Amino acid sequence: MTESFLRPFGPTNLQLSPLGLGCWQFSNGTGLVGKFWPVLQSDMINEIVRTSYEGGINWFDTAEIYGNGQSEQLLARALREALPADSNTYIATKWWPLMRTASNIGKTIDERIHLLEGRTIHLHQVHQPFSLSSVSSEMKEMAKLAAAGKIQHIGVSNFSAKQMREADRVLRAQGLRLASNQVKYSLLDRRIEQNGILDTAKELGIAIIAYSPLEQGILSGKFHHNPELVKAISGPRKFSTPFRAEGLRRSRPLIDTLELVASRHQATATQTALNWLIHAHGETVFAIPGASKIHHAEQNVKAMRFQLTADEIEEISKVSLFACR
């Protein structure tokens, strides 16, 4: 692990790599969202985790809803089997709020800890803003877990700017801070720049964690160069707009620009897209690309080994805005 990659994570004392490993794809084909990805063998998961860690990634983002805990369990096993016992790694997971009340956060935390083999939960997040309880109630329950030493820091996911402010206000009253908001953000989805989420994060010093930073692979450019690959995709993502002919046509100028800029850094479109995310807004934005193959993990970590210039960030930004329309 290379220490030079690390940066402060929001208002916390954590020093994290700008990229974490998103672990949705470790769902083992189970549960509400697990069928989105193919089932990965444990040896493959171990190698993805090892490659990510050795390349400079020191944190891993999972969730209760990912395979009904399968992702948490498989991640913990990979950390145990693939990394040295003294490896310095951090875990973020999430509570699923749909059709639940805030009291369920405390009732399910022991299961999270058990599936993670007793490892520290450095960041516990409310996965969605939709529950049977208020933001205030959820934050107070999270604060209880922090006070009990069951979690270290508190985050949210998919919260609006207003909900972020409310969460941070309630936590401040408990002597805590909101650490992060995990949201969809990429060069093909820049809504958080217009709806106040990014501005609020910068104002309050809260970290943004960008999920789907490569739009499920679209920003790699491989589907533009070979549209036949779309047919081979397993799961529902092949039917989403970016993968259709019109979507590929609209994003093609962005891919061309990414590849042009990438050539200056001996990099790829994938790495350049990730590099833009983690540098376009100072140290506010972290990203969690997934990896279902070893070469995906290798691509991810190399995105931290160069830095786009201000002019290149602006060049990519302008083309990106057209693709987002």
VEXDREN-2710 file (C-alpha; in Angstrom, 1 decimal):
% VEXDREN-2710
k/r/px/py/pz
1/MET/0.0/0.0/0.0
2/THR/1.4/3.4/-1.0
3/GLU/0.8/6.0/1.7
4/SER/1.2/8.9/-0.8
5/PHE/-2.3/8.2/-2.3
6/LEU/-4.1/8.8/1.0
7/ARG/-6.2/11.9/1.7
8/PRO/-8.5/13.0/4.6
9/PHE/-12.0/11.5/4.4
10/GLY/-14.4/14.4/5.0
11/PRO/-14.4/15.7/8.7
12/THR/-13.1/12.3/10.0
13/ASN/-9.7/11.2/11.2
14/LEU/-9.6/8.6/8.4
15/GLN/-6.9/8.7/5.7
16/LEU/-8.3/6.9/2.7
17/SER/-7.3/6.3/-0.8
18/PRO/-9.2/8.4/-3.4
19/LEU/-10.6/5.2/-4.8
20/GLY/-12.2/2.5/-2.7
21/LEU/-13.4/-0.9/-4.1
22/GLY/-17.1/-1.1/-4.5
23/CYS/-18.3/-4.6/-3.5
24/TRP/-21.8/-4.8/-4.9
25/GLN/-20.5/-7.5/-7.4
26/PHE/-19.7/-9.8/-4.4
27/SER/-23.4/-10.4/-3.9
28/ASN/-23.1/-14.1/-5.0
29/GLY/-26.1/-13.8/-7.2
30/THR/-28.4/-13.5/-4.2
31/GLY/-31.1/-11.1/-3.1
32/LEU/-32.9/-8.1/-4.5
33/VAL/-29.9/-6.6/-6.3
34/GLY/-27.5/-9.5/-6.4
35/LYS/-28.5/-10.8/-9.8
36/PHE/-27.2/-7.7/-11.4
37/TRP/-23.8/-9.2/-11.6
38/PRO/-22.5/-12.8/-12.4
39/VAL/-21.5/-15.0/-9.5
40/LEU/-17.8/-14.7/-8.7
41/GLN/-15.8/-17.6/-7.3
42/SER/-14.1/-17.0/-4.0
43/ASP/-10.6/-17.3/-5.6
44/MET/-11.5/-14.5/-8.0
45/ILE/-12.8/-12.3/-5.2
46/ASN/-9.7/-12.9/-3.2
47/GLU/-7.5/-11.9/-6.1
48/ILE/-9.5/-8.7/-6.8
49/VAL/-9.2/-7.7/-3.2
50/ARG/-5.5/-8.4/-3.1
51/THR/-4.8/-6.6/-6.4
52/SER/-6.8/-3.6/-5.2
53/TYR/-5.0/-3.4/-1.9
54/GLU/-1.5/-3.9/-3.3
55/GLY/-2.3/-1.2/-5.9
56/GLY/-3.0/1.4/-3.2
57/ILE/-6.7/1.0/-2.3
58/ASN/-7.2/0.8/1.5
59/TRP/-11.0/0.7/1.9
60/PHE/-13.9/-1.4/0.7
61/ASP/-17.6/-0.4/0.4
62/THR/-20.3/-3.0/0.9
63/ALA/-23.9/-3.1/2.1
64/GLU/-26.5/-5.2/3.8
65/ILE/-28.6/-5.3/0.7
66/TYR/-25.8/-6.7/-1.5
67/GLY/-26.7/-10.3/-1.6
68/ASN/-28.5/-10.1/1.8
69/GLY/-25.1/-9.9/3.5
70/GLN/-23.2/-12.1/1.1
71/SER/-21.0/-9.3/0.0
72/GLU/-20.1/-8.4/3.6
73/GLN/-19.3/-12.1/4.3
74/LEU/-17.3/-12.6/1.1
75/LEU/-15.4/-9.4/1.6
76/ALA/-14.4/-10.3/5.1
77/ARG/-13.2/-13.7/4.0
78/ALA/-11.2/-12.2/1.2
79/LEU/-9.6/-9.7/3.6
80/ARG/-8.6/-12.6/5.9
81/GLU/-7.4/-15.0/3.2
82/ALA/-5.8/-12.6/0.7
83/LEU/-4.2/-9.9/2.8
84/PRO/-1.5/-9.9/5.5
85/ALA/-3.0/-10.1/9.0
86/ASP/-1.6/-6.6/9.8
87/SER/-2.9/-5.0/6.7
88/ASN/-4.4/-1.5/7.4
89/THR/-7.8/-1.6/5.7
90/TYR/-11.1/0.1/6.3
91/ILE/-14.7/-1.0/5.8
92/ALA/-17.8/0.9/4.9
93/THR/-21.2/-0.8/4.9
94/LYS/-24.8/0.3/4.8
95/TRP/-28.2/-0.2/6.5
96/TRP/-31.1/-0.9/4.2
97/PRO/-34.0/1.4/5.4
98/LEU/-36.9/0.5/3.1
99/MET/-40.1/-0.4/5.1
100/ARG/-38.1/-0.2/8.3
101/THR/-37.9/2.2/11.2
102/ALA/-34.7/3.7/12.7
103/SER/-34.8/1.3/15.6
104/ASN/-33.9/-1.5/13.1
105/ILE/-30.4/0.1/12.7
106/GLY/-29.4/-1.1/16.2
107/LYS/-31.2/-4.4/15.8
108/THR/-29.2/-5.3/12.7
109/ILE/-25.7/-4.0/13.6
110/ASP/-24.6/-7.2/15.3
111/GLU/-25.4/-9.1/12.1
112/ARG/-23.2/-6.7/10.1
113/ILE/-20.4/-7.2/12.6
114/HIS/-20.8/-11.0/12.6
115/LEU/-20.8/-11.2/8.8
116/LEU/-17.7/-9.0/8.7
117/GLU/-16.0/-11.4/11.1
118/GLY/-15.8/-8.9/13.9
119/ARG/-13.9/-6.3/11.9
120/THR/-14.4/-2.6/12.7
121/ILE/-17.1/-0.8/10.7
122/HIS/-15.3/2.4/10.0
123/LEU/-18.3/4.0/8.1
124/HIS/-21.9/2.9/8.6
125/GLN/-24.3/4.5/6.1
126/VAL/-28.1/4.8/5.6
127/HIS/-28.4/3.4/2.1
128/GLN/-31.5/5.4/1.0
129/PRO/-33.5/8.3/2.3
130/PHE/-36.7/6.3/2.2
131/SER/-37.7/4.7/5.5
132/LEU/-40.5/4.8/8.0
133/SER/-38.5/7.1/10.3
134/SER/-37.2/10.6/10.0
135/VAL/-33.6/11.5/9.1
136/SER/-33.3/12.8/12.7
137/SER/-34.3/9.5/14.2
138/GLU/-31.9/7.6/12.0
139/MET/-29.0/9.8/12.9
140/LYS/-29.8/9.5/16.6
141/GLU/-29.7/5.7/16.3
142/MET/-26.5/5.9/14.4
143/ALA/-25.0/8.1/17.2
144/LYS/-25.9/5.5/19.7
145/LEU/-24.0/2.9/17.8
146/ALA/-21.0/5.2/17.6
147/ALA/-21.2/5.8/21.4
148/ALA/-21.3/2.1/22.0
149/GLY/-18.2/1.6/19.8
150/LYS/-20.0/-0.5/17.3
151/ILE/-19.2/1.9/14.4
152/GLN/-16.7/4.6/14.0
153/HIS/-18.2/7.1/11.6
154/ILE/-21.7/7.9/10.1
155/GLY/-22.6/8.4/6.5
156/VAL/-25.6/8.5/4.2
157/SER/-26.3/7.5/0.6
158/ASN/-28.6/9.1/-2.0
159/PHE/-29.5/11.9/0.4
160/SER/-30.5/15.4/-1.0
161/ALA/-28.7/18.5/0.0
162/LYS/-31.5/19.4/2.5
163/GLN/-31.3/15.9/4.0
164/MET/-27.5/16.1/4.3
165/ARG/-27.8/19.3/6.3
166/GLU/-30.4/17.8/8.6
167/ALA/-28.3/14.7/9.2
168/ASP/-25.2/16.8/10.0
169/ARG/-27.2/19.2/12.2
170/VAL/-28.5/16.3/14.3
171/LEU/-25.1/14.6/14.6
172/ARG/-23.5/17.9/15.6
173/ALA/-25.9/18.0/18.5
174/GLN/-24.5/14.6/19.5
175/GLY/-20.9/15.8/19.2
176/LEU/-20.5/14.0/15.9
177/ARG/-20.4/14.9/12.2
178/LEU/-21.8/13.5/9.0
179/ALA/-18.8/12.0/7.2
180/SER/-20.1/11.4/3.7
181/ASN/-22.9/11.1/1.2
182/GLN/-22.6/8.3/-1.3
183/VAL/-24.3/9.3/-4.6
184/LYS/-24.4/8.4/-8.3
185/TYR/-21.8/10.6/-10.0
186/SER/-19.8/10.2/-13.2
187/LEU/-18.9/12.0/-16.4
188/LEU/-22.3/10.8/-17.7
189/ASP/-24.3/11.8/-14.6
190/ARG/-23.4/15.1/-13.1
191/ARG/-26.7/16.0/-11.4
192/ILE/-25.0/16.5/-8.0
193/GLU/-23.3/19.6/-9.5
194/GLN/-26.7/21.2/-10.2
195/ASN/-28.9/20.0/-7.3
196/GLY/-26.9/21.4/-4.4
197/ILE/-25.4/18.1/-3.1
198/LEU/-21.8/18.8/-4.2
199/ASP/-21.9/22.4/-3.1
200/THR/-23.3/21.4/0.3
201/ALA/-20.6/18.8/0.7
202/LYS/-17.9/21.3/0.0
203/GLU/-19.5/23.9/2.4
204/LEU/-19.8/21.4/5.3
205/GLY/-16.5/19.5/4.6
206/ILE/-18.4/16.3/3.9
207/ALA/-16.9/13.7/1.6
208/ILE/-18.8/12.6/-1.6
209/ILE/-18.5/8.9/-2.5
210/ALA/-19.2/8.5/-6.2
211/TYR/-20.9/5.2/-7.1
212/SER/-21.2/3.9/-10.7
213/PRO/-18.3/6.2/-11.5
214/LEU/-17.8/4.4/-14.9
215/GLU/-21.6/4.0/-15.6
216/GLN/-21.3/0.3/-15.3
217/GLY/-18.5/0.1/-17.8
218/ILE/-19.7/2.5/-20.5
219/LEU/-16.9/4.9/-19.8
220/SER/-14.3/2.2/-20.6
221/GLY/-15.1/2.8/-24.3
222/LYS/-15.2/-1.0/-25.0
223/PHE/-18.9/-1.0/-25.9
224/HIS/-18.4/1.9/-28.3
225/HIS/-15.6/0.1/-30.1
226/ASN/-17.5/-3.2/-30.2
227/PRO/-21.3/-2.7/-29.7
228/GLU/-21.7/-6.5/-30.0
229/LEU/-20.4/-6.8/-26.5
230/VAL/-23.7/-5.4/-25.2
231/LYS/-25.4/-8.6/-26.2
232/ALA/-23.0/-10.6/-24.0
233/ILE/-23.9/-8.7/-20.9
234/SER/-25.6/-10.7/-18.2
235/GLY/-28.2/-9.0/-16.0
236/PRO/-30.5/-6.0/-16.7
237/ARG/-27.9/-3.3/-17.3
238/LYS/-27.8/-4.1/-21.0
239/PHE/-31.3/-2.6/-21.3
240/SER/-30.4/0.7/-19.7
241/THR/-30.3/3.8/-21.9
242/PRO/-26.5/4.3/-22.0
243/PHE/-26.1/0.8/-23.5
244/ARG/-28.6/1.4/-26.3
245/ALA/-27.4/2.6/-29.8
246/GLU/-28.5/6.2/-29.1
247/GLY/-26.8/6.2/-25.8
248/LEU/-23.6/5.0/-27.2
249/ARG/-23.8/7.6/-30.0
250/ARG/-24.3/10.4/-27.6
251/SER/-21.4/9.4/-25.4
252/ARG/-19.0/8.7/-28.2
253/PRO/-17.4/12.2/-28.3
254/LEU/-16.7/11.9/-24.6
255/ILE/-15.0/8.5/-25.1
256/ASP/-12.9/10.0/-27.9
257/THR/-11.8/12.9/-25.6
258/LEU/-11.0/10.5/-22.7
259/GLU/-8.9/8.4/-25.0
260/LEU/-7.1/11.4/-26.4
261/VAL/-6.2/12.7/-22.9
262/ALA/-5.4/9.2/-21.7
263/SER/-2.8/8.9/-24.4
264/ARG/-0.8/11.8/-22.9
265/HIS/-0.5/9.9/-19.6
266/GLN/0.0/6.3/-21.0
267/ALA/-3.4/5.6/-19.5
268/THR/-6.8/4.3/-20.6
269/ALA/-10.3/5.9/-20.9
270/THR/-11.3/4.1/-17.7
271/GLN/-8.4/5.5/-15.7
272/THR/-8.9/9.0/-17.1
273/ALA/-12.6/9.0/-16.2
274/LEU/-11.8/7.9/-12.6
275/ASN/-8.9/10.4/-12.4
276/TRP/-11.2/13.2/-13.4
277/LEU/-13.7/12.3/-10.6
278/ILE/-11.1/12.3/-7.8
279/HIS/-9.3/15.5/-8.9
280/ALA/-12.0/17.8/-10.4
281/HIS/-13.2/19.0/-7.0
282/GLY/-10.1/19.0/-4.8
283/GLU/-10.2/16.2/-2.3
284/THR/-14.0/16.2/-1.8
285/VAL/-14.9/13.3/-4.1
286/PHE/-13.9/9.7/-3.6
287/ALA/-15.0/7.0/-6.0
288/ILE/-15.8/3.3/-5.6
289/PRO/-15.5/1.5/-9.0
290/GLY/-16.2/-2.2/-8.8
291/ALA/-14.3/-5.1/-10.3
292/SER/-15.6/-8.4/-11.5
293/LYS/-12.3/-9.4/-13.1
294/ILE/-8.7/-9.0/-12.0
295/HIS/-7.9/-6.7/-14.9
296/HIS/-10.7/-4.4/-13.8
297/ALA/-8.9/-4.0/-10.4
298/GLU/-5.6/-3.4/-12.1
299/GLN/-7.2/-0.7/-14.2
300/ASN/-8.7/0.9/-11.2
301/VAL/-5.5/1.3/-9.1
302/LYS/-3.6/2.7/-12.0
303/ALA/-6.1/5.6/-12.1
304/MET/-4.4/6.9/-8.9
305/ARG/-0.9/7.0/-10.4
306/PHE/-1.2/10.2/-12.4
307/GLN/-3.0/13.5/-12.2
308/LEU/-4.8/15.4/-15.0
309/THR/-3.9/19.0/-15.5
310/ALA/-6.5/21.8/-14.8
311/ASP/-6.8/22.3/-18.6
312/GLU/-7.4/18.6/-19.2
313/ILE/-10.1/18.5/-16.4
314/GLU/-11.8/21.4/-18.1
315/GLU/-11.5/19.9/-21.6
316/ILE/-13.1/16.7/-20.4
317/SER/-15.8/18.6/-18.4
318/LYS/-17.0/20.5/-21.5
319/VAL/-17.4/17.4/-23.6
320/SER/-19.0/15.5/-20.7
321/LEU/-21.8/18.1/-20.3
322/PHE/-23.0/17.5/-23.9
323/ALA/-23.1/13.7/-23.2
324/CYS/-25.1/14.2/-20.1
325/ARG/-28.0/16.1/-21.8
END
